[in-house]
Amino acid sequence: MPFFSLRSALVPLLALGASLAGCSGDPAPAPTPTPYAPPPDSAVVEEGPVRIRREIFLVRGVTPPPNPVSGNATPEELNMVRVVRYRVDADPPRPARAVAVLMPGFLGGAGSYDPMARAIVRRSTGEDAFEAWAIDRRSNLLEDHHGLDVAEARKDPEIARRYYFEDEAAEGKAFEGFLAGAQIDFASEWGIVTTIGDLRRVVEEVDEGERKARVFLVGHSLGASIAEEYAAWDFDGKPGYGELAGLLLVDGVSRREGEAAPPITEDEYQKGLPMGPGGFNPPGLEAIRKGAPYIALPILGLNVYAVAAIAGMRAMWSPEAIVEDYHRDNAFRTLLSLTSIPKMTNRAAMGFAMDEASNGVSFAAVSCGESKGGALAEYDSLFGGKLVHPSDPGATYDWTEHDGVSPAELTSLDDISRSWFEGPGLDFAEWYFPARLSLDAQAASTLVLKPGDWAHDTHGMRAMHGAAMDLPIMGAVAGLVGDLAALDSLRALVASTPIGPGRPLAGKPRTDTDAFAVIDITSFTHIDPLSGTDSPGSDVTKWYDSVVAWMSKNSPPGGVVLTPTAP
């Protein structure tokens, strides 16, 4: 008998013997679970024509003063800034023609830049490699991501749900609860001086002689104001712009550039402001130092960040499943103004939570498709405006992807979902956003502070050199800013300062679009420029193309090998 026939005859007999053995003796031991390992700090996150590696490293930041009310100082382990580096996967790393340093906006973490960062690296060629370094401000180090990391490693979002909301330990560790302001009152000093000091340490990871040629500072939303202020900052007589190749402002600008005095009074700074980003009412410095060091979403609170990450995991790993989750549904009652929650697939749940047509937090919304399977009704958004929510209690809702609707929308649910949880300690949001940072960013927003201004003399804000910024500037206006004229005050501030010597476009006046470019992406939501899906021929792809083309135009051929040092 040929060997394959003999083997075919023996297989059923061997299986029967194994079955009988299992019935006659002790039960077989349960399989040993795979030892837990957190998501790696360095991993290939995308295959394709350009293989993309994501690496996470820490940079030692500055040491802020202690809270003057309590005397509590920032613990040394929190005097760090986390950087999420995206690069072409090569060993050793390829020399980078340009590196985009990405500063998140209000309530934003490094994960908010994940699709854009990949898109920048994806445009690397045989001649030129591009890198993107997304900043996770020091406050992100306060977040307990253990439950999310275990859930990611085990591909089981319910581990995270039980960890954060049901007091169940994950891999031997229990959640100790979200932090109250009094527990981290030292964060009262994490304002613009600290943030720009931390960012300076990141920029210094690039060789000094290469920074002016290779480092492009990108800011989104409030991060755009921070980026402007960094470029105008005085570092012991050296202006920040002198070591930057370009400044890119994405749907954010202070609109106060060049004003003779800070736009808020010192009394408002101390006592509180009438209105802040996204319609929030940030506390003044006195309240911040007395126990209100961070800003959380009104009504939704801190729980919503874990809820969103868990929803993103479900949408990625079990998109068609229908789950019951009290904590998600409770958030939906607020976010979507619902009294009862109809059945919906995990894909639909994430879609309703993120899409601009239904998401009540408009500054966190994307255009990611539309629901199907049931009726919708109009409702008044939590923060103003008319939106829609599911209204048929007997229906089961599902979701049509961004590229399955007409006209096609911009952000894939996979891309926005992934940005909420993927990577060790990473997510889209900043759970404990420093209230001092939004307060200070307004005080320094003229970019021409001078001795005698209270913000300069009393609080050490040194955004002084705005009128002399000789670097190329590009501003992209999306759905939140909405008006191309919002960049007019910045344009006027630098109008008499052409592109400076030592730059590829030296001498070009600000009337030249190469020197001051304004990109109209007002059809995008506020988040789409960061989260949009890179699809051939799409408006998102054209946007990413314009960013990399601008960096190429303003950096010389060649490159620098970037080798961050351990703190």
N, C-alpha and C positions, 0 to 999 in steps of 0.2 A: 504494500500500500504506500503510495507517495506520502511524504512527510506532512504536506498540508492537509491531506485527508485524515491521517491518523490524529493530527492535532484537532481537527474539526470534530472527530468522534469523541475525543477525551474531554473537551471543554464542558459539555453538559454534565458528564459524570463528576468532574472536579467541582463544578458548581453545586451539584446535589450533595456531594460529600461535605462541602463547606456549610451548606444549609443544615444538614443533619447534625454536624458538630455544634453549630450554634444553638440548636434546640436541646441538646443533651447536656451541655455543660453550663458554666457560669456565663452571664451576659458579657459580650465583648466590651472592653473598656471604652469609654467615650474618647473621641479623638482629642489630643492635646491641642489647646488653642494656640494659634501662632503668637509668639511674644509680641507685645505692642512696641512699635517704634513710631515716633511722631513723624509727620510729613518732613521730608528732608529739606535742609537749608539750600541745597543746590540740586537742581533737577532739570532735565530736558522737559519743557512744557509744550513744545510744539515740534512735530516733524514736518517735513516738506522741503521745498527747494532751499529754504533757509531754515536750518535746525536751530531752535531758540532755547537757550538755557536761562533759567531764572536762578539767581543767587541772592541770598540775604546776608547782609553783614551790618555790624554796628560800628558807629563812629562816635568817639568820645566827644560829647558836647561841652558847652560852657557850664560854669557853676553859678546859678542865680543866687541872689541874697535870700536869707530866710524870710518867712512871713513875719513882718514887724509886729503883728498883734500877738501871735502865739509863740513866736521864736522858733518855730519848726522849720528846719532846712530840708531841701530836697535830698533824699537818700542818694548816695553816690551811684548806686546801680541804675538810677533813673536819669543821671546826667549823660544820657546817650540819645542818639537819633538812629533809627533803623532805616536802612536803605535797601530797596528791592531792585536789584540790578538785572536787566534784561540784555543779553548779548548773543552774538552768533556763537554757537557751541563749537569751540575749538580749543585745543590744548597745545601750546599756550594760547591765551586769548588773542584774537586778531587785533591789530592796531585800529583804533577807532578814529574815523575822520571827524566825528562829532558825537557828543554825548548830551542828550536832553535830560536835564535835571528837573523833575516834575514835582511842583509844590501843590498839594491838594487844597481844596477850598474849605468852606465852613462845614464842619461835621464830617470831613472827608478823610479817609485813610488811603494808604498806598494802593489798596486793591481797587480803588475807583479808577485808577489809571491803567489797569491790566490790559484791556483791549488796545488802547492807544499805544502803550509801551511795546506790545508785540508788533503792532503795525509798523512802528518806526524801525525796529530791528528787521522785520520782514523785508524791508526795502534795501537791505544790504546787498551789494553786488560783489563780483569778483575783485573789483578795484576798491570799493569803499565799504567799510563796515560802520554801522551806526549802533549806538547803545542808548538805553533809556534807564535812568535811575529815579525810581519813584520814592519820594520821601514819606516815611511814617514818623510823624512828629513824636516827640518824647512822651506825650500823653498816651499814645497807643500802647506803650509798655505797661500801662496800668491795667490793661484789659486781661481778664482771665479767659484765654482761648482754649484751655485744656479740653473742655467738653467738645468743642468744635473740631479740634485736632484729632481726638480719638475717633469721633464720628467720621471724619474724613478718611482716616487710616483704615477703619473698619467698614467703610461704605454703608454706614447705618445712621441716618439722621436722628433716629429715635434715641440713640445714646445721648446726643446733645440735648434733646427735649427733656429727658429724665434728669440729666445733670443740672441744667439751669433752673428747672421748674418743679422737679419732684424729689429733690434731695437724695438722688441716687448717685453714689460715687462712680467714677469712671476710671478704670485702671488704678484703683487704690487711692484716688484723690477725690475729695468732695468740694463742691462749690461753696465758697464762703459768703456769697452774696455780692450784689453790686455795691460799689463804694459810695458812701455818703461824703458830702463835701467836707465835713469836719475831719474825716480820715486822711484827706490829701490837701489840707489847707496850704501846704507849701506851694501848690500849683498856682497860688495867687500871683506868683512872680514869673510865671511862664508866659510873658507877654511878647511884644515885638522884639525887644532887646535880646531876650533869650532865644527866640525862634530864629532871628537873623544870625545870632552868634552860632547856633547849631548848624544852620545852613552854610555858614562860612567854613565850618570845619569839614563839611561834605565837599564843597568846592575845592578845598585844599588837598583833597585826595588826588586831584589831578596835578601833574607837574606844573610848577609855577610858570614856566616858559611856554606852556601849551594852553593855558586857560583861555586867554584872549582869542585863540584860534579855534578852540574845540568845545567850550562849555556854553550851551544854550539854556537859559533859565526860562522855564515854562510855568505859568501859574494859571489855575482855573478858579473862577469865582473870587472868593476872598483871597485865595492863593495868588491871584493876579495882582491884587493890591500889595501883598507881601513881596512878590517878585519885583514890582516897581520900586518898593521901598528899599529892597536889597540893592538894586542897581544904583539908587541914589545915595546909599548909605556911606558915611565916612568911617573908614577903618583906619584910624590913627593917621589921617592925612591922605589915605589912598581911597579913591571912590570905588564902590563895588562894580560899576560898569566897566572899569578898566581891566577887569579880569573875566569878562564875559564876552562871548562872540555874538550874542543876540538875545533879545527879550521877546518872548511870545506870551501874549495875554489872551486867555481863552474865556470868553463870555464873562469878563470881569474887568473893572477899571474903577478907580476911585472917583473920577469926575471932579476932583478937588485940586488937581495938579496946578501948581503955580499960584495958588491963593496966598495972600499976604500973611495970613495967620491960620492956625489950626481951625478946622471947621466946628469944633466943639470948644466950649469954654472949660477952664480948669474946674469950675464948680460942677458942670455937667459930668466931667470926667470922674470927679470924686463921688457925686451923688447918684448918677445914673443918667442914661440917655432915653429920649422919648421913643426911639425906634432903632432896631438893628437889622442884621441880615435876615431875609426871609420873613420879616414882620415880627421878629422877636424883640423883646424889651430887655437888653442886657443890663446886668447890675452895674453900678458904679464901683470904683476901686474900694471904697469903704466896705461895701457889702461883700465884695469878692474876698477881701482879706479877713472878714469875720465869719467865713464859712460857706461862701457860694462861689467856689473857684471854677466850676464848670457849667456849661449850658447843655441841658438835655431837651429833647423834643417835648413841647408842651403836651400834656395829657397822655401821649404815647409812652413817654418815659424811656428808661434804659432797656426794658425788656424787649423792645421792638427790634433791637439790633440782633439779638440771638434768634428771635422769631424769623427775621428776614433771612438769616444765614441758613437756618433749618429748612425754610421754604425753598431756598435755592438748591440745597442738596436734594430734596425730594423731586424738584422739577428736573434735575439732571439725571437722577438715578432711577426714579420710578415715575416717569412723567404722566402715565395714564392711570395710576392708582388714585383712589379716593380715600383720604384718611380723615379721621376726626381728631381735632386738636383744639382743646379749650383755649389755649393761650394764643394760637393763631387767630381763632375766631373772635376772641376778645379784642385783639388789635384791629381786626377787620371792622368790628362794630364802630370803632372810632375812625379809622383811616378811611373807610368807605361809607360811613354813616348808615350802617345796616342795623336793623333790629333783630333779624334772623339771618342765618347763613345757609344758603342752599348748598346742595351737593356740588362739588367741583373737583376736577382732576387736579393733581399737583401742578400740572402745567398751567391750568387756568388760575389757580390760586396765586402763583408767582406773577402771572400776567396782570391780573387785577391789581396786585400790590404795586407793580412797577410802572404800568402803562400810563401815559399822560392823560388818557381819556377817563381814568378812574382814580388815579392816585391823588389823594388830597394834599400830599406834601409835594407841591409842584416843582420845587427846586431839586428834588431827587427823582424825578420821573423821566422815563425814556419812551420812545415810540417803538413798541415791540410787537405789534400785531393787534388782534381783536378777538373778543370772546365769540363763542358759538354755542348753540344748544339751548338757549333760553332768552327771554326778553330782558331788556335793560330799561332802567328808569333814570331820569335826571335827578340830581341832588345838589344841594349847596355844599361846596367843599369846606373842609375844616378851616382853610386859610383863604377863603374867598373864591368866587367863580363857580360856574356850573360844570358838573361832571356827571358821569353815569355809573350806576352800580347794578349788579344782578338783582332782578325783582321777581323772579318766578320761583316760589318755594318748592314747586314740584319738579323743576327741571334739574338736569345734570349738565353743568357747564364745562366746556372744553375750550381750547385755545387754538387760534390760527396764527402761525408764525409770521414774523415781520415780512418775509418775502412771499407769503401766500396771500396777502391782501393787495388790493389795487386802489391807489398806487402803493407800491412797496414802501414799507417803513424802514427804519434805520438800524435798530438794535436787536440782535438775536437774544432770545430768552436764555440760551446756553451761555452766551457771553456775559450777560448781566448777572445770571445766577452764579456763575463761577467766581465773579469778582467779589461776591459776598462771603466766600468761605475758603477759597483754595490757598493753600500754603500755610506753613506753621506760624501761628500768631497773626495772620493777615485777614483783613476783610475790607469791605467797601467803606466802612464808617469809622468814625473816631468817637468812641463811647463817651469820653470825658473831655470834650473840647474845651480848652481853657477860655473862660470868659474874658480874661485879661487880654487875650490876643485880639479878639474882635474890637475891644475897647481901644487898644493901642493903635491898631491898624487905621482907625479913623483919625486919631490924633496926629499920626505921622503922614497923612495922606497928601499933604501939599507937595511933598518931595523937595521943599525948599526951606525947611526949618533952619533957624539961625539962632545964635546966642541972643538971649532976651525972650525967646518964645518959651512958655512954661513947659511945653513937652520936651524941649531940648534941655533946658536948665535944670528942671526938677526931676525928670524921669529918664534922662539919658538917651532920648530918641535922636538919632543922627541921620535921618533921611534929609540930606542937605544939598546934594549935587544934581538934582533933577534937571535943571536947565542946561547942564553941561554934558548930559548923557549922549555920547557920540556913537553908540552902538546901533545896529539895525533893530527896528522895532516892527513887530507884526501883531496886530490885534484881530481876533476873530469874534464876531458878534453873533451869538445864537439867541435862543428864545427868551432867556431871562432878561438880558440887557436890552435886546430887541431893536436898538436904535444905533445906526452907524455913527451918528453924531456924538455918541457917548465918548468917543475917542478924541473929540475936538480939543478939549483942554490939554490933553497930553501932547497932541500934535502942536498946539500953540506954544507949549512950554519949550519944546526942542526945535522950534521952527528955524531958529538962527544957528543951530548946531548941526552941521553936515556930518556924514560918516567920517570918523576920525582916521588919522594916519595909522598904518600898520594893519589895516583891515582890507579884505579883498575889494570892497566897493568904496574905498577911501575917496572922499571929496564929493560924493553924491549928495545933493541937497534933499531936504525933507519933502520937497514937492515931487520927488521921484518915488514911485511906488516901491522901488527896491529899498529905499531908505526908510519909508514909513508905509507899510502895507496894511490895508484893512480888508478882511475877508468876510463876505456876507454869507453866513450860514444860519440866518434867522429862521429857516425852515426846520432846524434842529431844535430839540428840547435843550435845556440847560446841561443835561448829562450826556446826550448823544455824541458830542464831540470827543468824549473820552471813552464811551462804551460802544460806539457804533461798530457794526460788523463790516469787515473789509471784504466786500464782494465786488468782483470785476464790473466796472462801469457805473457803480453806485455813487451817489453824492458823498457818501462816507469815504469811499476810496479816493475820490478826487480831493477831499479834505486832507486825508493823510498824505497823499502825494504832494500837496502844496506845502505841508509842514517840512517834509524831507527835502524837497526842492529848495525851499528857503534856507535850510541849514546847509545844504551843499553849496549854494551860491555864496554863503557867508563864511565858509571855512575853506582853507587852502587844501590842495591835494596832499595826500599822505595821511598820517595818523599817529596816535599815541597809544602805547600799551598801558592800560589802566590796571593797576595792581593795588587795590585797597589794603590798608594795613590794619592789623588787629588793634583794638583799643587798649 
